[in-house]
Amino acid sequence: MIFYRRLIPSLFFLCMAQLSFAEQLNVAVASNFTAPMRQISAEFEKTSGHTLNLSFGSSGKFFAQISHGAPFQIFLSADQTKPSALDKAGFVVAGSQMTYAVGTLALWSPNPNLIDAQSNILRTGKFNKLAIANPMLAPYGVAAMDVLRHLNLEESIRNSLVTGENIAQTYQFVSTGNADMGFVALSQIMKDGQISSGSAWRVPTNLYRAIKQDAVLLKKAEDNTAAKEFMAFLKGVKAQKIILSYGYQILE
C-alpha cells in the first residue's frame, strides 16, 4: 500500500513534466503540401507530444506575412526562392534551409475521358477553360507556364486560362467544373500511389523547371526545441515515406 502511495505522486509529477515540455508550433505550409502535411503532422504529434497549428496557403502570401512579423515558427514553401529571400532578410535561423520535397506537375480533369497520355487535348483546343495557379505567387503556376511555352501553346491558350490564387484554388476550379481541366500538383490527385479520379497527364519533368520545395526554421523559433525536433522529423524516414507516397521526389 505504501508503494502505491509513493508511486501515484511520482506518476503525477512525471505526467506534468511531460506536459510542460509539450509545445504548440505555428507552421506555414504551401497549399500543394496539404495532404501529406496533415499526415506528417499526425505522426509527429503522436511521437513527440507537441502540437502543430497548421496554416495552408500560397507561398507568396506567407512570404509577405512572415516579412511583416507573422507569428510562424516554421515555413514550408513551394519553392526555394522565398525561403532564401527570408534568409537574406534575417528572418531565418542560419543553416536551417532544406529541400523537403520536389514537386510534380500534372494536368488533370474529373472527366475520365478528357486527358490522354500524350496530352492531345491541349493541342486540339477542344476545351473551354484551363486552370493554372497564379505564376506571380505560386511555383506550380510558373511550372505550368513553362509547359505551355515548351509546347508553343502560350499564346493560343491564353484566352482560355483561369487563374487560381494558389494551387488549392486551382484544384477547386477544376473539381467544381469551373474549368474543364487544370495544371495541379500531382499530390492533390494521388491516393495510395494512384490517380484517385478522372484522367491525368503526369507532365514530364523536362518540360518545366524543378519544383524544389524548401523548409526553414524561422528566427522566432531559434531556441525552440520542439521546432528543431520537427525539422529533424521532416528529414526522417517516416516523413519521407509519406512524402513519396503522394508523388513527390526526395533529394538524395
C-alpha positions in Angstrom: 0.0 0.0 0.0 2.9 2.3 0.9 4.5 1.6 -2.5 1.3 2.7 -4.4 1.1 5.8 -2.3 4.6 6.7 -3.3 4.1 5.7 -7.0 0.9 7.8 -7.7 2.6 11.2 -6.9 5.6 10.1 -8.9 3.5 9.3 -11.9 1.6 12.6 -11.5 4.7 14.7 -11.5 6.1 12.7 -14.4 3.0 13.4 -16.5 3.1 17.1 -15.5 6.7 17.3 -16.6 5.9 15.8 -20.0 3.0 18.2 -20.4 5.3 21.1 -19.5 7.6 20.2 -22.3 4.8 19.8 -24.9 4.7 22.9 -27.2 2.4 24.2 -29.9 4.1 25.3 -33.1 2.7 27.6 -35.8 3.6 26.2 -39.2 3.0 27.9 -42.6 2.6 25.3 -45.3 2.3 25.7 -49.1 -1.1 24.5 -50.1 0.2 21.8 -52.5 1.5 20.0 -49.5 -1.7 20.0 -47.5 -2.5 16.2 -47.7 1.0 14.9 -46.9 1.5 17.6 -44.2 -1.7 16.6 -42.4 -0.4 13.0 -42.2 3.1 14.0 -41.2 1.7 16.3 -38.5 -0.3 13.5 -37.1 2.7 11.2 -36.9 4.9 13.9 -35.3 2.3 14.8 -32.7 1.8 11.1 -31.8 5.5 10.5 -31.2 6.6 13.9 -29.8 3.6 15.1 -27.8 3.9 18.5 -29.4 1.0 20.1 -31.4 1.3 21.7 -34.8 -1.0 24.6 -35.7 -1.0 24.3 -39.5 -1.9 27.2 -41.9 -2.1 26.4 -45.6 -1.9 28.9 -48.4 0.2 30.4 -51.2 3.9 30.7 -50.6 3.8 34.3 -51.8 1.3 35.3 -49.2 3.2 33.5 -46.4 6.4 35.3 -47.6 4.7 38.7 -47.2 3.2 37.8 -43.8 6.4 36.5 -42.4 8.2 39.6 -43.6 5.7 41.6 -41.7 6.1 39.7 -38.4 3.5 36.9 -38.7 4.0 34.5 -35.7 5.1 31.4 -37.6 8.0 29.4 -36.4 8.4 27.1 -39.4 7.8 27.8 -43.1 7.3 25.0 -45.7 7.4 26.8 -49.1 6.6 25.5 -52.5 9.9 26.9 -53.8 13.4 27.8 -52.8 13.4 31.5 -53.7 11.1 32.7 -50.9 12.9 30.9 -48.0 16.2 32.1 -49.5 14.9 35.7 -49.6 13.7 35.4 -46.0 17.1 34.1 -45.0 18.9 37.1 -46.7 16.5 39.4 -44.9 17.4 38.0 -41.5 14.2 36.1 -40.7 15.7 32.6 -40.8 17.9 30.6 -38.5 21.2 30.3 -40.3 21.8 26.9 -41.9 18.2 25.6 -41.4 17.0 25.8 -45.0 16.5 22.4 -46.5 14.7 20.8 -49.5 12.0 18.6 -48.1 10.3 17.6 -51.4 10.5 18.0 -55.1 7.0 18.6 -56.6 5.5 17.0 -59.7 3.1 18.8 -62.0 0.0 17.1 -63.5 -2.7 18.1 -66.0 -5.9 16.8 -64.5 -9.7 16.6 -65.2 -12.5 14.9 -63.3 -13.7 13.7 -66.7 -12.1 10.2 -67.1 -12.1 10.5 -70.9 -10.8 14.0 -71.4 -7.0 13.7 -71.0 -4.8 11.1 -72.6 -1.2 10.1 -72.1 0.0 12.4 -74.8 -2.0 15.5 -73.6 -3.5 15.8 -77.0 -6.4 17.8 -75.6 -4.0 20.8 -75.1 -3.1 20.8 -78.8 -6.6 20.3 -80.2 -8.0 23.1 -78.1 -11.3 21.2 -77.6 -12.0 22.5 -74.1 -13.4 25.7 -72.6 -11.2 26.6 -69.6 -7.8 25.6 -68.4 -6.9 26.4 -64.8 -3.4 27.3 -63.6 -2.1 28.7 -60.3 -1.0 32.4 -60.4 2.6 32.4 -61.8 3.2 35.6 -59.8 2.5 33.8 -56.5 2.7 30.1 -57.0 5.7 28.0 -58.2 3.2 25.5 -59.7 1.9 28.3 -61.8 5.4 29.1 -63.0 5.8 25.4 -63.9 2.5 25.4 -65.8 3.6 28.4 -67.9 6.9 26.6 -68.6 5.0 23.7 -70.0 2.8 25.8 -72.3 5.9 27.6 -73.6 7.7 24.4 -74.3 4.6 23.2 -76.2 4.3 26.5 -78.1 0.8 26.9 -76.7 1.2 30.0 -74.5 -0.5 32.4 -76.9 -3.1 30.1 -78.4 -4.4 29.1 -74.9 -4.1 32.5 -73.2 -7.8 33.4 -73.6 -8.8 30.0 -72.1 -6.9 30.4 -68.9 -8.4 30.9 -65.4 -6.0 31.7 -62.6 -6.2 30.5 -59.0 -4.6 32.4 -56.2 -2.7 29.2 -55.3 -2.7 25.5 -56.3 -5.5 24.7 -53.8 -7.9 27.2 -55.5 -6.7 25.9 -58.9 -7.7 22.4 -58.0 -11.0 23.7 -56.7 -11.8 25.4 -60.1 -11.3 22.1 -61.8 -13.0 19.8 -59.3 -16.1 22.1 -59.2 -16.4 22.3 -63.0 -15.5 25.9 -63.4 -12.6 24.8 -65.6 -12.5 21.7 -67.8 -9.0 20.8 -66.6 -6.0 22.3 -64.9 -2.4 22.1 -64.0 -2.3 20.9 -60.4 0.1 19.3 -58.0 0.3 15.5 -58.5 -0.1 15.1 -54.7 -3.6 16.6 -54.9 -4.9 13.8 -57.1 -2.9 10.9 -55.7 -4.2 8.2 -53.3 -2.3 5.1 -52.4 0.1 5.8 -55.3 -2.6 6.0 -58.0 -4.6 8.8 -59.6 -7.7 9.0 -57.4 -10.3 10.0 -60.1 -10.8 11.4 -63.6 -8.0 11.5 -66.1 -4.5 13.0 -65.9 -1.2 13.5 -67.7 1.8 13.4 -65.5 3.9 16.1 -67.0 7.4 15.1 -68.0 9.9 16.9 -65.7 12.0 18.1 -68.7 9.1 20.5 -69.6 9.3 22.6 -66.5 11.9 23.8 -64.0 12.3 21.6 -61.0 9.9 22.5 -58.2 12.3 22.2 -55.2 10.3 22.9 -52.1 12.3 24.2 -49.1 11.6 24.5 -45.4 13.1 26.9 -43.0 13.3 27.4 -39.2 12.3 31.0 -38.6 14.1 33.2 -36.1 11.1 33.2 -33.8 12.0 29.6 -33.1 15.7 29.9 -32.8 15.7 28.5 -29.3 12.6 26.3 -29.7 13.5 22.6 -29.2 10.1 21.4 -30.5 10.6 23.3 -33.8 14.1 21.8 -34.2 12.6 18.4 -33.5 10.0 18.8 -36.2 12.7 19.9 -38.8 14.6 16.7 -38.0 11.4 14.7 -38.2 10.7 16.1 -41.6 14.0 14.7 -42.9 13.4 11.3 -41.3 12.3 8.0 -42.7 8.6 8.2 -41.6 8.0 11.6 -43.1 9.9 10.8 -46.3 7.8 7.7 -46.8 4.7 9.8 -46.6 6.1 12.4 -49.0 7.0 9.8 -51.6 3.5 8.2 -51.4 2.0 11.5 -52.7 4.1 11.6 -55.8 6.9 13.9 -54.6 10.5 13.1 -55.0 13.2 13.3 -52.4 16.7 14.7 -53.0 19.4 12.2 -52.3 
